[in-house]
Amino acid sequence: MRLSYRRSILTPLRLVLLAVIMASAGVAVTKADKFTIRWYPNGNYTDWDQKNNDSVHVGDWLVFQYTANQADVIQVNQSGFNSCDASDPISNYSKGRSYAIQLNEARPYYFICSLGYCYGGMKLAVVAHPLPPPSPPPASSVSLAIAGVKPPVGSFVAAAVTALVLFRFLAT
């Protein structure tokens, strides 16, 4: 009697475990990064560009922090950036003490302060790079050799073989 009760509990557990393993076999998780920029007059934003531009990707956030009523964040095109011209802004934010923008496209983004500080270097150019391709999930070379297939089908087969081994173990 106990054995059949145990098996009846393990059967749903095995099904859930199989679903989790199968679902996770091909899932790639990415996380958006947040870059905080302390936006103040006479800051050296060229250094920020050089240190961070290779790390910025589509979906990341820029968060400008500044002193209220002493700075603004103006998104401009490249020409406006080069000449510190805020007369034709893409976006303009001057309220509060911070401004956050998500970089939704792989392209350059240009920001300046329109209160005269741009001429002293208060401007930032950021290039949002495309997301790198996801790393392939680690696959067991044994299961791939047995299956004779290449990823991503191989990773699916590896997950299925792993699931079967786990189910055999749970059934005993």
C-alpha positions as CSV (number, residue, x, y, z in Angstrom):
1,M,0.0,0.0,0.0
2,R,2.8,2.4,0.9
3,L,4.6,1.8,-2.4
4,S,1.6,2.7,-4.5
5,Y,1.0,5.9,-2.4
6,R,4.6,6.9,-2.9
7,R,4.4,6.3,-6.6
8,S,1.2,8.3,-6.9
9,I,3.0,11.3,-5.3
10,L,6.1,10.9,-7.3
11,T,4.3,10.8,-10.7
12,P,3.1,14.4,-10.5
13,L,6.4,15.4,-9.1
14,R,8.2,13.8,-12.0
15,L,5.9,15.6,-14.5
16,V,6.6,19.0,-12.9
17,L,10.4,18.2,-12.8
18,L,10.3,17.3,-16.5
19,A,8.5,20.5,-17.4
20,V,11.0,22.6,-15.5
21,I,14.0,20.9,-17.1
22,M,12.5,21.1,-20.6
23,A,11.6,24.7,-20.2
24,S,15.0,25.7,-18.9
25,A,16.9,23.9,-21.6
26,G,16.6,26.7,-24.1
27,V,15.8,29.7,-22.0
28,A,18.3,32.6,-22.0
29,V,17.9,35.2,-19.3
30,T,19.3,38.7,-19.8
31,K,19.3,41.5,-17.3
32,A,19.3,45.2,-18.1
33,D,22.1,47.2,-16.4
34,K,21.7,50.6,-14.8
35,F,24.4,53.2,-15.3
36,T,24.3,56.1,-12.8
37,I,25.8,59.4,-14.1
38,R,26.5,62.1,-11.6
39,W,25.6,65.0,-13.8
40,Y,27.4,68.1,-12.6
41,P,29.2,71.1,-14.0
42,N,32.9,70.6,-15.0
43,G,32.6,66.8,-14.8
44,N,34.8,64.8,-17.1
45,Y,32.3,62.7,-19.1
46,T,34.9,61.8,-21.7
47,D,36.4,59.4,-19.1
48,W,32.9,57.9,-18.5
49,D,32.6,57.3,-22.3
50,Q,35.9,55.5,-22.5
51,K,35.3,53.4,-19.4
52,N,31.7,52.3,-20.0
53,N,30.8,52.5,-23.7
54,D,31.7,48.9,-24.4
55,S,29.5,47.8,-21.6
56,V,26.3,49.6,-22.6
57,H,23.7,47.5,-24.4
58,V,20.1,47.8,-25.7
59,G,17.7,47.7,-22.8
60,D,20.2,49.3,-20.3
61,W,19.2,52.4,-18.4
62,L,21.1,55.7,-17.9
63,V,20.2,57.5,-14.7
64,F,21.3,61.1,-14.6
65,Q,21.6,62.5,-11.0
66,Y,21.9,66.3,-10.7
67,T,21.2,69.2,-8.4
68,A,17.7,70.6,-8.9
69,N,17.5,74.0,-10.7
70,Q,21.3,73.8,-11.5
71,A,21.4,71.4,-14.4
72,D,19.2,69.8,-17.0
73,V,19.5,66.8,-19.3
74,I,18.9,67.4,-23.0
75,Q,19.0,64.6,-25.5
76,V,20.2,65.9,-28.9
77,N,21.4,64.6,-32.2
78,Q,25.2,64.4,-33.0
79,S,25.2,67.9,-34.5
80,G,23.6,69.4,-31.3
81,F,26.1,67.5,-29.2
82,N,29.1,68.7,-31.2
83,S,28.0,72.4,-31.1
84,C,26.3,72.3,-27.6
85,D,23.1,73.4,-29.3
86,A,19.9,72.5,-27.4
87,S,17.5,74.4,-29.8
88,D,16.2,71.2,-31.4
89,P,16.1,68.6,-28.6
90,I,15.0,65.0,-28.9
91,S,14.0,65.1,-25.2
92,N,14.4,67.7,-22.5
93,Y,14.3,67.0,-18.8
94,S,14.9,69.6,-16.1
95,K,12.5,68.8,-13.3
96,G,13.5,67.0,-10.1
97,R,17.0,65.7,-9.3
98,S,17.2,62.7,-11.6
99,Y,16.3,61.5,-15.1
100,A,16.2,57.9,-16.3
101,I,16.2,56.8,-19.9
102,Q,16.2,53.3,-21.3
103,L,18.3,52.7,-24.4
104,N,15.9,50.9,-26.6
105,E,17.8,50.9,-29.9
106,A,21.4,50.0,-30.9
107,R,22.7,53.4,-31.8
108,P,24.5,56.5,-30.4
109,Y,22.7,58.7,-27.8
110,Y,23.8,62.2,-27.1
111,F,23.2,64.3,-24.0
112,I,24.1,67.8,-23.0
113,C,23.3,70.4,-20.3
114,S,21.7,73.5,-21.9
115,L,22.6,75.8,-19.0
116,G,26.0,76.8,-20.5
117,Y,27.9,73.9,-18.8
118,C,28.1,71.9,-22.1
119,Y,30.9,74.2,-23.3
120,G,32.9,73.1,-20.2
121,G,32.4,69.4,-21.0
122,M,29.0,68.6,-19.5
123,K,28.0,66.4,-22.4
124,L,27.9,62.7,-22.8
125,A,27.8,60.4,-25.9
126,V,26.8,56.8,-25.3
127,V,26.6,54.0,-27.8
128,A,24.1,51.3,-27.0
129,H,25.4,48.0,-28.5
130,P,23.2,45.1,-29.7
131,L,22.8,42.5,-27.1
132,P,25.4,39.8,-27.4
133,P,24.1,36.4,-28.4
134,P,23.2,34.2,-25.4
135,S,25.8,31.7,-24.3
136,P,24.8,28.2,-25.3
137,P,23.8,26.1,-22.2
138,P,26.4,23.6,-21.1
139,A,25.7,20.3,-22.7
140,S,26.9,16.9,-21.7
141,S,29.3,15.6,-24.4
142,V,28.3,12.1,-23.6
143,S,24.6,12.7,-24.3
144,L,25.5,14.7,-27.4
145,A,27.7,11.9,-28.7
146,I,25.0,9.3,-28.0
147,A,22.4,11.4,-29.7
148,G,24.7,12.4,-32.6
149,V,23.2,15.9,-32.9
150,K,24.4,19.4,-32.5
151,P,23.0,22.1,-30.2
152,P,20.4,23.5,-29.8
153,V,18.7,20.1,-30.5
154,G,21.6,18.6,-28.5
155,S,20.9,20.7,-25.4
156,F,17.3,19.6,-25.6
157,V,18.4,15.9,-25.8
158,A,20.8,16.5,-22.9
159,A,18.0,17.9,-20.8
160,A,15.7,15.0,-21.7
161,V,18.4,12.4,-20.8
162,T,19.1,14.2,-17.6
163,A,15.3,14.2,-16.8
164,L,15.1,10.5,-17.5
165,V,18.0,9.7,-15.2
166,L,16.4,11.8,-12.4
167,F,13.0,10.1,-12.9
168,R,14.6,6.7,-12.6
169,F,16.3,7.8,-9.4
170,L,13.1,9.2,-7.9
171,A,11.1,6.1,-8.9
172,T,13.4,3.8,-6.8
